[in-house]
Amino acid sequence: MSVYDIQVALEDGTEYSLDRYKGKAMLIVNTASKCGFTPQFEELEGLYKKYQDEGLVILGFPSNQFKQEVATAEEAASQCRLTYGVTFPMHEIVKVNGKDAHPIFDYLTSHSKGFLGNSVKWNFTKFLVNRNGEVIGRYGSADKPSSFEEDIKKVLAE
């Protein structure tokens, strides 16, 4: 199985396969609109605008697993778009850990090591996937997106 075999759903419920991003670099983030790290949306959007023409796509997946998300995916997406000007794709609210974790997070966590184990520890854990679908970076909640911009540039140059 590859990352491209995984089906996801946008905030409005529209389903698609991640194979639409073959050949692109993906930064996949579990988000929350009521978290102390929520202002990272601003840096994420900045990176998206700066590198989308070079092949970067950022995918936001709201999660209420840490009790810091609003009621619906559409409300979460609306809030981050209005407050932070987010234009990258936002998805349905998902679980990131446990037996009900969304397949994308099962895949990402099984292909990258986290601090104190593989599970997602908190909102705004970020996973960098190269143009070949390989998970090549995992960044914690406190890691500001600008702190790994050089990694993004390397992936885009491949």
Secondary structure, 3 states (H helix, E strand, C coil): CCHHHCEEEECCCCEEEHHHHCCCEEEEEEECCCCCCCCHHHHHHHHHHHHHHHCEEEEEEECCCCCCCCCCHHHHHHHHHHHHCCCCCEECCCCCCCCCCCHHHHHHHHCCCCCCCCCCCCCCCEEEECCCCCEEEEECCCCCHHHHHHHHHHHHHC
